[in-house]
Amino acid sequence: MLDLLNADRISASSLRETNGRAHPLQWDPRLAAAARSHSEDMARKGHFSHQGSDGTMPSTRVSRAGVQWRGTAENIAKTSDVFQAESLFMNEPKFQHNHRGNILNPNYTHVGIGIVKAPDGYLYITQDFAELR
């Protein structure tokens, strides 16, 4: 999925949205741990929300993971595979504050991704983005 994200960020079809400033995202294991934990929580509890079952929001989870950030965002998906999730994100309206906008935001430099398969076979996917301090 990291390869899919980075391909979308540098794609010629995204150039107008990124002004050529979106570079490939760097993997951050702390963001990945936060993302995986959220995906596990959603799959285990059978809920689908940016708010965790404990009431935490993405920015709190990222901070608790030890990431000092200037900006952070989260994408979540419940799909049958990672290609479908990325396609759904990227097929959202251009130039909007949405999943696509998070992926293409040139301010975000780091990402962590958590993917968990639920008992029903669906994948719970969390992408946590950050602009580090």
N, CA, C and O atoms as a DFTB+ gen file, in Angstrom:
532 C
 N C O
     1  1       0.822      -1.194       0.000
     2  2       0.000       0.000       0.000
     3  2       0.863       1.252       0.000
     4  3       0.468       2.271      -0.568
     5  1       2.025       1.196       0.622
     6  2       2.936       2.348       0.597
     7  2       3.324       2.671      -0.841
     8  3       3.394       3.841      -1.218
     9  1       3.574       1.653      -1.636
    10  2       3.907       1.878      -3.045
    11  2       2.744       2.537      -3.783
    12  3       2.960       3.415      -4.619
    13  1       1.527       2.125      -3.483
    14  2       0.352       2.726      -4.122
    15  2       0.225       4.203      -3.739
    16  3      -0.033       5.053      -4.592
    17  1       0.408       4.499      -2.451
    18  2       0.348       5.896      -1.993
    19  2       1.374       6.755      -2.725
    20  3       1.058       7.827      -3.239
    21  1       2.594       6.265      -2.759
    22  2       3.657       7.062      -3.367
    23  2       3.489       7.201      -4.868
    24  3       3.835       8.237      -5.435
    25  1       2.968       6.184      -5.512
    26  2       2.691       6.297      -6.954
    27  2       1.633       7.372      -7.205
    28  3       1.739       8.148      -8.156
    29  1       0.616       7.411      -6.348
    30  2      -0.423       8.435      -6.492
    31  2       0.138       9.832      -6.266
    32  3      -0.254      10.774      -6.954
    33  1       1.048       9.976      -5.312
    34  2       1.608      11.296      -4.994
    35  2       2.456      11.866      -6.128
    36  3       2.504      13.082      -6.310
    37  1       3.117      11.012      -6.882
    38  2       4.007      11.506      -7.939
    39  2       3.421      11.350      -9.335
    40  3       4.080      11.665     -10.326
    41  1       2.187      10.866      -9.418
    42  2       1.535      10.656     -10.706
    43  2       1.323      11.968     -11.457
    44  3       1.015      13.000     -10.861
    45  1       1.492      11.909     -12.757
    46  2       1.238      13.094     -13.593
    47  2      -0.209      13.561     -13.453
    48  3      -0.489      14.753     -13.583
    49  1      -1.129      12.631     -13.187
    50  2      -2.539      13.012     -13.052
    51  2      -2.816      13.781     -11.755
    52  3      -3.889      14.364     -11.600
    53  1      -1.866      13.786     -10.835
    54  2      -2.022      14.510      -9.569
    55  2      -1.259      15.827      -9.549
    56  3      -1.318      16.567      -8.566
    57  1      -0.555      16.116     -10.612
    58  2       0.350      17.269     -10.651
    59  2      -0.345      18.596     -10.354
    60  3       0.206      19.429      -9.635
    61  1      -1.540      18.805     -10.893
    62  2      -2.243      20.074     -10.634
    63  2      -2.584      20.231      -9.155
    64  3      -2.563      21.339      -8.621
    65  1      -2.899      19.108      -8.493
    66  2      -3.263      19.168      -7.077
    67  2      -2.054      19.355      -6.168
    68  3      -2.154      20.010      -5.130
    69  1      -0.934      18.795      -6.542
    70  2       0.255      18.829      -5.680
    71  2       1.242      19.920      -6.068
    72  3       2.162      20.225      -5.309
    73  1       1.056      20.512      -7.252
    74  2       2.023      21.474      -7.796
    75  2       3.431      20.888      -7.838
    76  3       4.422      21.614      -7.758
    77  1       3.502      19.580      -7.962
    78  2       4.795      18.894      -8.034
    79  2       5.548      18.863      -6.710
    80  3       6.730      18.522      -6.682
    81  1       4.883      19.213      -5.616
    82  2       5.568      19.297      -4.323
    83  2       5.400      18.052      -3.457
    84  3       6.052      17.944      -2.419
    85  1       4.556      17.122      -3.850
    86  2       4.337      15.915      -3.044
    87  2       5.408      14.883      -3.386
    88  3       5.409      14.303      -4.472
    89  1       6.299      14.671      -2.459
    90  2       7.362      13.686      -2.631
    91  2       6.921      12.364      -2.007
    92  3       5.965      12.333      -1.232
    93  1       7.605      11.282      -2.336
    94  2       7.240       9.998      -1.720
    95  2       7.265      10.092      -0.193
    96  3       8.151      10.711       0.397
    97  1       6.281       9.470       0.419
    98  2       6.184       9.442       1.869
    99  2       7.224       8.495       2.453
   100  3       7.534       7.457       1.868
   101  1       7.751       8.859       3.594
   102  2       8.694       8.004       4.308
   103  2       7.915       7.179       5.334
   104  3       6.990       7.675       5.977
   105  1       8.307       5.917       5.472
   106  2       7.678       5.025       6.434
   107  2       8.100       5.419       7.842
   108  3       9.280       5.658       8.099
   109  1       7.143       5.487       8.745
   110  2       7.432       5.774      10.149
   111  2       6.841       4.649      10.996
   112  3       5.622       4.475      11.017
   113  1       7.676       3.888      11.690
   114  2       7.165       2.751      12.474
   115  2       6.245       3.167      13.615
   116  3       5.384       2.386      14.021
   117  1       6.405       4.366      14.137
   118  2       5.514       4.840      15.202
   119  2       4.114       5.099      14.642
   120  3       3.114       4.749      15.269
   121  1       4.051       5.710      13.467
   122  2       2.755       5.919      12.816
   123  2       2.122       4.578      12.446
   124  3       0.909       4.400      12.561
   125  1       2.957       3.640      12.002
   126  2       2.457       2.312      11.641
   127  2       1.866       1.607      12.859
   128  3       0.834       0.945      12.753
   129  1       2.516       1.747      14.018
   130  2       1.999       1.125      15.238
   131  2       0.646       1.734      15.616
   132  3      -0.276       1.012      15.996
   133  1       0.529       3.055      15.513
   134  2      -0.742       3.719      15.822
   135  2      -1.826       3.283      14.836
   136  3      -2.961       3.021      15.233
   137  1      -1.477       3.208      13.560
   138  2      -2.438       2.805      12.529
   139  2      -2.879       1.358      12.727
   140  3      -4.066       1.044      12.634
   141  1      -1.916       0.483      12.999
   142  2      -2.258      -0.928      13.190
   143  2      -3.152      -1.101      14.420
   144  3      -4.118      -1.865      14.389
   145  1      -2.830      -0.399      15.487
   146  2      -3.636      -0.498      16.700
   147  2      -5.075      -0.068      16.432
   148  3      -6.017      -0.695      16.917
   149  1      -5.241       1.008      15.656
   150  2      -6.599       1.466      15.342
   151  2      -7.322       0.453      14.453
   152  3      -8.503       0.180      14.665
   153  1      -6.635      -0.097      13.477
   154  2      -7.251      -1.118      12.617
   155  2      -7.643      -2.348      13.438
   156  3      -8.716      -2.914      13.230
   157  1      -6.785      -2.760      14.362
   158  2      -7.096      -3.906      15.229
   159  2      -8.327      -3.615      16.073
   160  3      -9.203      -4.467      16.221
   161  1      -8.390      -2.413      16.624
   162  2      -9.532      -2.017      17.445
   163  2     -10.823      -2.059      16.633
   164  3     -11.832      -2.596      17.092
   165  1     -10.791      -1.496      15.435
   166  2     -12.000      -1.500      14.602
   167  2     -12.419      -2.925      14.252
   168  3     -13.600      -3.263      14.337
   169  1     -11.458      -3.760      13.861
   170  2     -11.780      -5.130      13.463
   171  2     -12.303      -5.935      14.646
   172  3     -13.257      -6.700      14.508
   173  1     -11.683      -5.763      15.798
   174  2     -12.073      -6.521      16.991
   175  2     -13.458      -6.117      17.485
   176  3     -14.256      -6.967      17.882
   177  1     -13.741      -4.809      17.458
   178  2     -15.009      -4.307      17.995
   179  2     -16.105      -4.206      16.934
   180  3     -17.265      -3.949      17.254
   181  1     -15.729      -4.411      15.672
   182  2     -16.712      -4.344      14.597
   183  2     -17.273      -2.957      14.358
   184  3     -18.423      -2.809      13.945
   185  1     -16.461      -1.935      14.618
   186  2     -16.911      -0.570      14.334
   187  2     -15.983       0.051      13.290
   188  3     -14.861      -0.409      13.075
   189  1     -16.476       1.090      12.661
   190  2     -15.713       1.742      11.593
   191  2     -15.827       3.233      11.788
   192  3     -16.840       3.838      11.436
   193  1     -14.779       3.835      12.355
   194  2     -14.821       5.248      12.685
   195  2     -13.409       5.754      12.935
   196  3     -12.521       4.991      13.316
   197  1     -13.213       7.047      12.718
   198  2     -11.935       7.646      13.090
   199  2     -11.792       7.706      14.607
   200  3     -10.680       7.730      15.133
   201  1     -12.907       7.731      15.293
   202  2     -12.872       7.727      16.751
   203  2     -12.692       6.296      17.229
   204  3     -13.451       5.407      16.844
   205  1     -11.682       6.071      18.071
   206  2     -11.440       4.742      18.609
   207  2     -12.518       4.337      19.596
   208  3     -13.281       5.180      20.068
   209  1     -12.585       3.064      19.908
   210  2     -13.593       2.587      20.858
   211  2     -13.380       3.185      22.248
   212  3     -14.295       3.189      23.071
   213  1     -12.165       3.691      22.512
   214  2     -11.874       4.351      23.785
   215  2     -12.120       5.855      23.724
   216  3     -11.835       6.567      24.687
   217  1     -12.643       6.341      22.605
   218  2     -12.958       7.756      22.449
   219  2     -11.840       8.601      21.864
   220  3     -12.037       9.789      21.609
   221  1     -10.663       8.007      21.645
   222  2      -9.536       8.786      21.123
   223  2      -9.725       9.110      19.647
   224  3     -10.336       8.360      18.885
   225  1      -9.171      10.267      19.279
   226  2      -9.181      10.709      17.892
   227  2      -7.783      10.482      17.301
   228  3      -6.827      10.260      18.045
   229  1      -7.660      10.537      15.974
   230  2      -6.372      10.250      15.340
   231  2      -5.204      11.063      15.888
   232  3      -4.134      10.506      16.131
   233  1      -5.383      12.359      16.087
   234  2      -4.271      13.194      16.553
   235  2      -3.764      12.737      17.920
   236  3      -2.562      12.785      18.183
   237  1      -4.663      12.301      18.779
   238  2      -4.259      11.801      20.103
   239  2      -3.475      10.506      19.972
   240  3      -2.456      10.327      20.639
   241  1      -3.938       9.605      19.120
   242  2      -3.237       8.322      18.938
   243  2      -1.853       8.542      18.362
   244  3      -0.900       7.882      18.776
   245  1      -1.725       9.460      17.413
   246  2      -0.421       9.760      16.813
   247  2       0.512      10.361      17.862
   248  3       1.686       9.998      17.932
   249  1      -0.001      11.270      18.667
   250  2       0.816      11.863      19.729
   251  2       1.244      10.814      20.745
   252  3       2.399      10.795      21.172
   253  1       0.329       9.949      21.129
   254  2       0.649       8.884      22.091
   255  2       1.706       7.924      21.555
   256  3       2.420       7.283      22.326
   257  1       1.802       7.829      20.237
   258  2       2.819       6.968      19.625
   259  2       4.202       7.609      19.670
   260  3       5.189       6.991      19.270
   261  1       4.275       8.848      20.156
   262  2       5.560       9.522      20.282
   263  2       5.941      10.384      19.102
   264  3       7.092      10.806      18.992
   265  1       4.997      10.654      18.215
   266  2       5.263      11.468      17.030
   267  2       5.000      12.932      17.374
   268  3       3.909      13.292      17.815
   269  1       6.009      13.762      17.166
   270  2       5.826      15.203      17.320
   271  2       5.518      15.759      15.935
   272  3       6.366      15.750      15.042
   273  1       4.305      16.237      15.776
   274  2       3.808      16.602      14.452
   275  2       3.347      18.051      14.410
   276  3       2.956      18.647      15.414
   277  1       3.415      18.591      13.180
   278  2       2.815      19.903      12.882
   279  2       1.423      19.708      12.304
   280  3       0.520      20.513      12.532
   281  1       1.269      18.641      11.564
   282  2      -0.009      18.296      10.955
   283  2      -0.135      16.794      10.884
   284  3       0.855      16.086      10.702
   285  1      -1.351      16.310      11.029
   286  2      -1.590      14.871      10.930
   287  2      -2.977      14.635      10.354
   288  3      -3.873      15.468      10.492
   289  1      -3.137      13.500       9.714
   290  2      -4.427      13.135       9.135
   291  2      -4.520      11.620       9.096
   292  3      -3.522      10.910       9.220
   293  1      -5.741      11.148       8.921
   294  2      -5.963       9.703       8.901
   295  2      -6.966       9.345       7.825
   296  3      -7.977      10.025       7.649
   297  1      -6.682       8.280       7.114
   298  2      -7.627       7.659       6.194
   299  2      -7.962       6.285       6.734
   300  3      -7.080       5.577       7.220
   301  1      -9.234       5.895       6.656
   302  2      -9.624       4.544       7.027
   303  2     -10.483       3.951       5.922
   304  3     -11.207       4.655       5.218
   305  1     -10.379       2.638       5.796
   306  2     -11.186       1.924       4.809
   307  2     -11.526       0.543       5.347
   308  3     -10.778      -0.033       6.137
   309  1     -12.654       0.026       4.914
   310  2     -13.054      -1.350       5.185
   311  2     -13.383      -1.944       3.821
   312  3     -14.439      -1.679       3.247
   313  1     -12.461      -2.748       3.318
   314  2     -12.590      -3.262       1.952
   315  2     -12.082      -4.698       1.875
   316  3     -11.626      -5.271       2.864
   317  1     -12.175      -5.260       0.678
   318  2     -11.695      -6.630       0.479
   319  2     -10.216      -6.687       0.128
   320  3      -9.586      -7.730       0.303
   321  1      -9.639      -5.578      -0.368
   322  2      -8.203      -5.572      -0.660
   323  2      -7.654      -4.144      -0.702
   324  3      -8.413      -3.178      -0.791
   325  1      -6.332      -4.025      -0.637
   326  2      -5.692      -2.709      -0.559
   327  2      -5.860      -1.915      -1.851
   328  3      -5.935      -0.687      -1.809
   329  1      -5.920      -2.585      -2.984
   330  2      -6.092      -1.881      -4.258
   331  2      -7.453      -1.196      -4.315
   332  3      -7.574      -0.067      -4.791
   333  1      -8.479      -1.895      -3.821
   334  2      -9.815      -1.304      -3.787
   335  2      -9.831      -0.099      -2.852
   336  3     -10.434       0.923      -3.181
   337  1      -9.186      -0.198      -1.701
   338  2      -9.154       0.923      -0.754
   339  2      -8.496       2.140      -1.382
   340  3      -9.039       3.243      -1.315
   341  1      -7.339       1.953      -1.988
   342  2      -6.626       3.082      -2.582
   343  2      -7.436       3.687      -3.731
   344  3      -7.462       4.905      -3.907
   345  1      -8.084       2.839      -4.497
   346  2      -8.925       3.329      -5.590
   347  2     -10.092       4.161      -5.055
   348  3     -10.405       5.216      -5.607
   349  1     -10.730       3.698      -3.993
   350  2     -11.830       4.459      -3.394
   351  2     -11.343       5.814      -2.899
   352  3     -12.004       6.831      -3.113
   353  1     -10.189       5.832      -2.237
   354  2      -9.632       7.096      -1.752
   355  2      -9.364       8.058      -2.916
   356  3      -9.744       9.228      -2.864
   357  1      -8.718       7.559      -3.947
   358  2      -8.292       8.422      -5.044
   359  2      -9.426       8.808      -5.987
   360  3      -9.278       9.745      -6.772
   361  1     -10.543       8.111      -5.927
   362  2     -11.688       8.463      -6.765
   363  2     -12.600       9.495      -6.114
   364  3     -13.680       9.782      -6.630
   365  1     -12.177      10.053      -4.989
   366  2     -12.932      11.135      -4.367
   367  2     -12.669      12.435      -5.129
   368  3     -11.721      12.510      -5.910
   369  1     -13.495      13.454      -4.910
   370  2     -13.327      14.712      -5.640
   371  2     -11.942      15.338      -5.434
   372  3     -11.370      15.294      -4.345
   373  1     -11.433      15.913      -6.506
   374  2     -10.135      16.598      -6.467
   375  2     -10.264      17.933      -5.737
   376  3     -11.346      18.512      -5.641
   377  1      -9.133      18.397      -5.230
   378  2      -9.027      19.704      -4.580
   379  2      -9.962      19.840      -3.376
   380  3     -10.501      20.918      -3.126
   381  1     -10.150      18.768      -2.643
   382  2     -11.021      18.777      -1.471
   383  2     -10.249      18.276      -0.248
   384  3      -9.213      17.622      -0.376
   385  1     -10.768      18.595       0.927
   386  2     -10.206      18.040       2.163
   387  2     -10.905      16.702       2.388
   388  3     -11.950      16.626       3.034
   389  1     -10.300      15.651       1.838
   390  2     -10.873      14.308       1.919
   391  2      -9.720      13.299       1.922
   392  3      -8.563      13.684       2.090
   393  1     -10.025      12.026       1.740
   394  2      -8.981      11.001       1.731
   395  2      -7.951      11.271       0.630
   396  3      -6.745      11.171       0.858
   397  1      -8.430      11.608      -0.544
   398  2      -7.531      11.923      -1.656
   399  2      -6.620      13.095      -1.293
   400  3      -5.414      13.062      -1.535
   401  1      -7.222      14.126      -0.711
   402  2      -6.446      15.290      -0.294
   403  2      -5.374      14.937       0.721
   404  3      -4.276      15.491       0.680
   405  1      -5.678      14.020       1.634
   406  2      -4.666      13.573       2.595
   407  2      -3.500      12.893       1.891
   408  3      -2.338      13.157       2.199
   409  1      -3.813      12.025       0.953
   410  2      -2.772      11.293       0.226
   411  2      -1.880      12.253      -0.551
   412  3      -0.662      12.079      -0.581
   413  1      -2.466      13.250      -1.171
   414  2      -1.709      14.139      -2.047
   415  2      -1.148      15.375      -1.346
   416  3      -0.427      16.156      -1.967
   417  1      -1.458      15.561      -0.091
   418  2      -1.001      16.745       0.635
   419  2       0.531      16.765       0.707
   420  3       1.127      15.893       1.339
   421  1       1.172      17.744       0.070
   422  2       2.642      17.772       0.050
   423  2       3.264      18.075       1.411
   424  3       4.461      17.860       1.603
   425  1       2.469      18.570       2.355
   426  2       2.998      18.837       3.691
   427  2       3.275      17.558       4.472
   428  3       4.147      17.532       5.340
   429  1       2.533      16.498       4.162
   430  2       2.763      15.230       4.850
   431  2       3.999      14.564       4.262
   432  3       4.122      14.396       3.049
   433  1       4.898      14.196       5.143
   434  2       6.179      13.607       4.727
   435  2       6.351      12.174       5.200
   436  3       7.195      11.441       4.684
   437  1       5.547      11.771       6.189
   438  2       5.682      10.443       6.782
   439  2       4.318       9.765       6.868
   440  3       3.279      10.420       6.946
   441  1       4.355       8.436       6.853
   442  2       3.119       7.666       6.916
   443  2       3.376       6.354       7.648
   444  3       4.492       5.834       7.670
   445  1       2.324       5.848       8.235
   446  2       2.298       4.503       8.780
   447  2       0.974       3.887       8.388
   448  3      -0.049       4.573       8.370
   449  1       0.977       2.616       8.078
   450  2      -0.230       1.941       7.600
   451  2      -0.452       0.693       8.439
   452  3       0.476      -0.075       8.691
   453  1      -1.689       0.502       8.865
   454  2      -2.063      -0.708       9.594
   455  2      -3.185      -1.411       8.864
   456  3      -4.214      -0.808       8.560
   457  1      -2.986      -2.692       8.581
   458  2      -3.982      -3.484       7.852
   459  2      -4.273      -4.742       8.662
   460  3      -3.366      -5.517       8.965
   461  1      -5.533      -4.940       9.008
   462  2      -5.937      -6.079       9.821
   463  2      -7.125      -6.759       9.157
   464  3      -8.080      -6.106       8.737
   465  1      -7.050      -8.079       9.072
   466  2      -8.161      -8.851       8.507
   467  2      -9.114      -9.244       9.632
   468  3      -8.712      -9.872      10.612
   469  1     -10.371      -8.868       9.478
   470  2     -11.402      -9.163      10.476
   471  2     -11.948     -10.574      10.257
   472  3     -11.744     -11.160       9.193
   473  1     -12.630     -11.112      11.244
   474  2     -13.217     -12.453      11.091
   475  2     -14.159     -12.579       9.890
   476  3     -14.315     -13.668       9.337
   477  1     -14.784     -11.473       9.488
   478  2     -15.691     -11.533       8.335
   479  2     -14.958     -11.468       6.996
   480  3     -15.586     -11.487       5.938
   481  1     -13.616     -11.389       7.048
   482  2     -12.815     -11.380       5.833
   483  2     -12.461     -10.011       5.304
   484  3     -11.596      -9.888       4.436
   485  1     -13.111      -8.981       5.809
   486  2     -12.795      -7.625       5.364
   487  2     -11.476      -7.146       5.967
   488  3     -11.082      -7.555       7.059
   489  1     -10.816      -6.275       5.229
   490  2      -9.611      -5.635       5.724
   491  2      -9.985      -4.283       6.313
   492  3     -10.681      -3.489       5.681
   493  1      -9.520      -4.034       7.518
   494  2      -9.627      -2.716       8.130
   495  2      -8.273      -2.049       7.928
   496  3      -7.247      -2.526       8.412
   497  1      -8.293      -0.939       7.205
   498  2      -7.055      -0.268       6.811
   499  2      -7.040       1.134       7.410
   500  3      -8.004       1.891       7.294
   501  1      -5.925       1.459       8.052
   502  2      -5.721       2.807       8.578
   503  2      -4.416       3.343       8.008
   504  3      -3.381       2.678       8.067
   505  1      -4.474       4.539       7.462
   506  2      -3.277       5.262       7.003
   507  2      -3.157       6.503       7.885
   508  3      -4.049       7.351       7.897
   509  1      -2.046       6.604       8.623
   510  2      -1.797       7.779       9.444
   511  2      -0.659       8.589       8.819
   512  3       0.445       8.081       8.620
   513  1      -0.948       9.852       8.517
   514  2       0.004      10.758       7.871
   515  2       0.488      11.784       8.882
   516  3      -0.225      12.136       9.822
   517  1       1.730      12.265       8.673
   518  2       2.224      13.327       9.548
   519  2       3.221      14.217       8.827
   520  3       4.017      13.784       7.994
   521  1       3.130      15.483       9.196
   522  2       4.183      16.455       8.902
   523  2       4.906      16.602      10.226
   524  3       4.333      17.083      11.203
   525  1       6.169      16.186      10.261
   526  2       6.914      16.177      11.521
   527  2       7.427      17.552      11.869
   528  3       7.664      18.386      10.995
   529  1       7.598      17.781      13.171
   530  2       8.209      19.034      13.649
   531  2       9.681      18.992      13.436
   532  3      10.380      19.949      13.770
